[in-house]
Amino acid sequence: MKNITVLTMAFLFVLFSCSTKKELNTVTFDEIQPADPYTVYISTGPCLGACPEYQMEIDHKGVLKYEGKRNVPLIGEAQNVLGESDLLQLQKQLLNLQIHNLDSAYTCNVADLPEVVLTFKVKKQRKTVYVVCEAPEKITDFIGFIDKLRVTYMPAEVSVPLTEEQ
């Protein structure tokens, strides 16, 4: 009788563990609400020319963290906070992207094009999209918008260094 009870308990534990895990994974990017916490990461890669090379992240509160590497006015680390209208525009752009429908890569057989890596983290989900060329217009528009934020919020000469507490 003890063996049956132990087996039943083990079965129920596995059953409920699996169903709980499944419930956590069934939330899709199309169910994201504007108030959900998110972070957008962008990383641009080098090319043989003067392509800007930087990494940047922006969270749902508008905190923008930046690291300029090459061919950008600001080399090094800095951070700033988006204005309210830019933060609202970012949220609209994210919803318009329909992250759940994006392919994981947009590439072509052309050498020396810089790679842009977009990573979207919403709740506990993460999706990375590699963009080299032939991306839909909504992605190129989004990349352009993010680059506009970089130019607007990252000064050309003055750096606000990141500290351990930030």
LUMDOLO-217560 format. One line per field, with one value per residue (C-alpha): residue in three letters; residue number from 1; x, y, z. Coordinates in nm, 2 decimals. Layout:
fiba c(ALA_...)
nulo c(NUM_...)
px c(X_...)
py c(Y_...)
pz c(Z_...)
This chain:
fiba c(MET_LYS_ASN_ILE_THR_VAL_LEU_THR_MET_ALA_PHE_LEU_PHE_VAL_LEU_PHE_SER_CYS_SER_THR_LYS_LYS_GLU_LEU_ASN_THR_VAL_THR_PHE_ASP_GLU_ILE_GLN_PRO_ALA_ASP_PRO_TYR_THR_VAL_TYR_ILE_SER_THR_GLY_PRO_CYS_LEU_GLY_ALA_CYS_PRO_GLU_TYR_GLN_MET_GLU_ILE_ASP_HIS_LYS_GLY_VAL_LEU_LYS_TYR_GLU_GLY_LYS_ARG_ASN_VAL_PRO_LEU_ILE_GLY_GLU_ALA_GLN_ASN_VAL_LEU_GLY_GLU_SER_ASP_LEU_LEU_GLN_LEU_GLN_LYS_GLN_LEU_LEU_ASN_LEU_GLN_ILE_HIS_ASN_LEU_ASP_SER_ALA_TYR_THR_CYS_ASN_VAL_ALA_ASP_LEU_PRO_GLU_VAL_VAL_LEU_THR_PHE_LYS_VAL_LYS_LYS_GLN_ARG_LYS_THR_VAL_TYR_VAL_VAL_CYS_GLU_ALA_PRO_GLU_LYS_ILE_THR_ASP_PHE_ILE_GLY_PHE_ILE_ASP_LYS_LEU_ARG_VAL_THR_TYR_MET_PRO_ALA_GLU_VAL_SER_VAL_PRO_LEU_THR_GLU_GLU_GLN)
nulo c(1_2_3_4_5_6_7_8_9_10_11_12_13_14_15_16_17_18_19_20_21_22_23_24_25_26_27_28_29_30_31_32_33_34_35_36_37_38_39_40_41_42_43_44_45_46_47_48_49_50_51_52_53_54_55_56_57_58_59_60_61_62_63_64_65_66_67_68_69_70_71_72_73_74_75_76_77_78_79_80_81_82_83_84_85_86_87_88_89_90_91_92_93_94_95_96_97_98_99_100_101_102_103_104_105_106_107_108_109_110_111_112_113_114_115_116_117_118_119_120_121_122_123_124_125_126_127_128_129_130_131_132_133_134_135_136_137_138_139_140_141_142_143_144_145_146_147_148_149_150_151_152_153_154_155_156_157_158_159_160_161_162_163_164_165_166)
px c(0.00_0.29_0.44_0.11_0.08_0.44_0.39_0.07_0.23_0.53_0.29_0.09_0.40_0.53_0.18_0.14_0.51_0.47_0.14_0.28_0.58_0.35_0.13_0.44_0.55_0.21_0.23_0.32_0.46_0.13_-0.03_0.20_0.03_0.19_0.24_0.44_0.81_1.04_1.39_1.51_1.88_2.05_2.40_2.55_2.85_3.15_3.20_3.50_3.38_3.28_2.97_2.87_2.94_2.76_2.55_2.24_1.96_1.64_1.40_1.03_1.11_1.30_1.65_1.89_2.23_2.49_2.84_3.00_3.27_3.38_3.26_3.03_3.07_3.07_3.31_3.26_2.97_2.69_2.33_2.03_1.65_1.41_1.16_0.79_0.70_0.99_0.91_0.55_0.67_0.90_0.61_0.40_0.69_0.73_0.36_0.36_0.66_0.45_0.76_0.60_0.58_0.94_1.19_1.50_1.73_1.71_2.03_2.15_2.46_2.63_2.97_3.05_2.71_2.69_2.49_2.23_2.12_1.79_1.69_1.35_1.30_0.94_0.84_1.04_1.05_1.34_1.36_1.67_1.65_1.96_1.93_2.18_1.95_1.61_1.43_1.07_1.01_0.88_1.21_1.42_1.19_1.24_1.62_1.61_1.40_1.64_1.93_1.75_1.72_2.09_2.18_1.93_2.01_2.39_2.59_2.88_3.15_3.03_3.00_2.80_2.99_2.80_2.88_2.85_2.53_2.35)
py c(0.00_0.23_0.17_0.27_0.59_0.68_0.61_0.81_1.10_1.09_1.07_1.37_1.57_1.50_1.58_1.91_2.01_1.95_2.14_2.43_2.45_2.43_2.72_2.94_2.87_2.93_3.31_3.43_3.76_3.86_3.86_4.13_4.42_4.77_4.78_4.45_4.49_4.46_4.52_4.58_4.51_4.62_4.54_4.65_4.47_4.59_4.61_4.70_5.06_5.31_5.13_5.24_4.97_4.99_4.81_4.95_4.84_5.02_4.90_4.96_5.26_5.43_5.37_5.36_5.20_5.24_5.13_5.28_5.08_5.22_5.48_5.65_6.00_5.86_5.58_5.41_5.36_5.60_5.61_5.83_5.82_5.85_6.13_6.03_6.08_5.87_5.60_5.59_5.58_5.29_5.10_5.16_5.04_4.72_4.64_4.71_4.48_4.18_4.01_3.66_3.68_3.78_3.53_3.47_3.58_3.80_3.74_3.73_3.63_3.97_4.02_4.31_4.41_4.50_4.27_4.41_4.19_4.27_4.09_4.14_4.03_4.05_3.89_3.57_3.53_3.62_3.64_3.73_3.85_3.87_4.13_4.17_4.25_4.17_4.25_4.36_4.74_4.73_4.60_4.85_5.12_5.00_4.98_5.34_5.45_5.29_5.46_5.80_5.74_5.67_5.99_6.20_6.07_6.00_6.32_6.34_6.44_6.41_6.06_5.97_5.66_5.36_5.28_4.96_5.08_5.14)
pz c(0.00_0.08_-0.26_-0.43_-0.23_-0.31_-0.68_-0.68_-0.51_-0.76_-1.06_-0.93_-0.86_-1.22_-1.36_-1.19_-1.25_-1.62_-1.64_-1.44_-1.67_-1.98_-1.85_-1.80_-2.16_-2.33_-2.29_-2.64_-2.75_-2.91_-2.56_-2.43_-2.28_-2.30_-1.92_-1.92_-1.83_-2.12_-2.24_-2.59_-2.67_-3.00_-3.10_-3.43_-3.58_-3.77_-4.15_-4.37_-4.39_-4.12_-3.99_-3.64_-3.38_-3.05_-2.80_-2.64_-2.41_-2.33_-2.06_-2.00_-1.77_-2.05_-1.90_-2.19_-2.14_-2.42_-2.51_-2.81_-2.97_-3.31_-3.57_-3.33_-3.17_-2.82_-2.74_-2.40_-2.17_-2.09_-1.98_-2.01_-1.97_-2.26_-2.25_-2.21_-2.57_-2.70_-2.45_-2.57_-2.93_-2.84_-2.69_-3.00_-3.22_-3.02_-3.05_-3.42_-3.47_-3.37_-3.23_-3.23_-3.61_-3.67_-3.82_-3.62_-3.91_-4.22_-4.42_-4.78_-4.97_-4.97_-4.80_-4.57_-4.45_-4.08_-3.86_-3.63_-3.35_-3.18_-2.86_-2.70_-2.35_-2.22_-1.89_-1.90_-2.28_-2.50_-2.88_-3.08_-3.44_-3.66_-3.93_-4.22_-4.51_-4.67_-4.34_-4.35_-4.35_-3.99_-3.87_-4.06_-3.94_-3.58_-3.62_-3.76_-3.46_-3.21_-3.39_-3.37_-2.99_-2.97_-3.16_-2.95_-2.61_-2.63_-2.64_-2.88_-2.63_-2.27_-2.12_-1.81_-1.69_-1.55_-1.19_-1.00_-0.83_-1.16)
